[in-house]
């Protein structure tokens, strides 16, 4: 819901935002709760909607949930300092991380998710 639609429906009251550390906001009709782990287990008792970062969607399927819209897609990049690449020990560690990441991506293409 964009800001203009929200303001037409709820006025200038900000949604209640709840985290383990603080609670803020004044609109009792809209609560945003930050979840840390097992988010997919919350509906339908505790949530009407979930915004979540997903990789394969298998956990959603296991909990009888489905994606209704994609807000954004992202990519991961490994960025190395040029000076670090000149130092053999650091260069080796950087390439180790790169190899591990490539291995995960390659293995993912060989695994069939249910």
C-alpha positions as CSV (number, residue, x, y, z in Angstrom):
1,X,0.0,0.0,0.0
2,X,1.6,3.3,-1.0
3,X,1.7,6.3,1.2
4,X,-1.2,8.2,-0.4
5,X,-3.6,5.2,-0.2
6,X,-2.5,4.6,3.4
7,X,-3.2,8.3,4.3
8,X,-6.6,8.2,2.7
9,X,-7.6,5.1,4.6
10,X,-5.9,5.8,8.0
11,X,-5.1,9.5,8.1
12,X,-1.8,10.8,9.5
13,X,-1.5,8.2,12.3
14,X,1.6,6.1,11.9
15,X,1.3,2.3,12.1
16,X,2.3,0.7,15.3
17,X,5.8,-0.9,14.8
18,X,6.8,-3.6,17.3
19,X,10.3,-5.0,17.7
20,X,11.8,-6.9,20.6
21,X,13.5,-3.5,21.6
22,X,10.8,-0.9,21.2
23,X,7.2,-0.1,20.2
24,X,6.2,3.1,18.4
25,X,3.3,4.4,16.4
26,X,-0.3,5.4,17.1
27,X,-2.5,3.6,14.6
28,X,-4.1,0.6,16.4
29,X,-5.6,-0.7,13.0
30,X,-2.1,-1.3,11.5
31,X,0.6,-3.2,13.4
32,X,3.9,-4.1,11.9
33,X,5.8,-6.8,13.8
34,X,9.4,-7.6,13.0
35,X,9.9,-11.4,13.1
36,X,13.2,-13.2,13.7
37,X,12.9,-16.8,12.6
38,X,9.9,-19.1,12.0
39,X,8.0,-16.3,10.3
40,X,6.2,-18.8,8.1
41,X,4.6,-20.3,11.2
42,X,2.8,-17.1,12.2
43,X,-0.3,-17.0,9.9
44,X,-3.2,-17.2,10.0
45,X,-3.4,-16.7,13.8
46,X,-0.8,-13.9,14.1
47,X,-0.5,-12.3,10.7
48,X,-2.7,-11.2,7.8
49,X,0.3,-10.8,5.5
50,X,4.1,-11.5,5.6
51,X,6.9,-9.7,3.8
52,X,9.8,-12.2,3.8
53,X,13.1,-12.8,2.1
54,X,12.9,-16.2,0.4
55,X,15.3,-18.2,-1.6
56,X,13.5,-21.3,-2.9
57,X,10.0,-21.1,-1.6
58,X,10.1,-24.6,-0.2
59,X,9.4,-23.5,3.4
60,X,6.4,-21.5,2.2
61,X,5.1,-24.6,0.3
62,X,5.6,-26.8,3.4
63,X,3.4,-24.4,5.4
64,X,0.7,-24.1,2.7
65,X,1.7,-20.5,1.9
66,X,2.3,-18.9,-1.5
67,X,3.9,-15.8,-2.9
68,X,1.3,-13.3,-4.1
69,X,3.7,-10.6,-5.2
70,X,7.4,-9.9,-5.6
71,X,8.5,-6.6,-4.2
72,X,12.1,-6.8,-5.3
73,X,14.8,-9.2,-6.4
74,X,18.5,-8.9,-5.4
75,X,21.9,-10.4,-6.1
76,X,24.9,-11.0,-4.0
77,X,28.4,-9.7,-4.9
78,X,31.8,-10.6,-3.5
79,X,33.9,-7.4,-3.5
80,X,37.6,-7.6,-2.6
81,X,40.1,-4.8,-1.8
82,X,42.8,-4.6,-4.4
83,X,45.5,-4.3,-1.7
84,X,44.2,-7.5,0.0
85,X,44.4,-9.4,-3.4
86,X,48.1,-8.6,-3.5
87,X,48.8,-10.3,-0.1
88,X,49.0,-14.1,-0.7
89,X,47.3,-15.2,2.6
90,X,44.4,-12.7,2.1
91,X,44.1,-13.5,-1.6
92,X,43.8,-17.3,-0.7
93,X,41.1,-16.6,1.8
94,X,39.2,-14.4,-0.7
95,X,39.4,-17.2,-3.3
96,X,38.3,-19.8,-0.7
97,X,35.1,-17.7,0.0
98,X,34.6,-17.3,-3.8
99,X,34.9,-21.1,-4.3
100,X,32.5,-21.9,-1.6
101,X,29.9,-19.4,-3.0
102,X,30.3,-20.8,-6.5
103,X,29.9,-24.3,-5.1
104,X,26.6,-23.4,-3.5
105,X,25.3,-21.8,-6.7
106,X,26.4,-24.8,-8.8
107,X,25.0,-27.4,-6.3
108,X,21.7,-25.5,-6.2
109,X,21.2,-26.0,-9.9
110,X,21.7,-29.8,-9.4
111,X,19.2,-30.2,-6.6
112,X,15.4,-30.6,-7.2
113,X,13.2,-28.9,-4.6
114,X,9.8,-30.4,-3.8
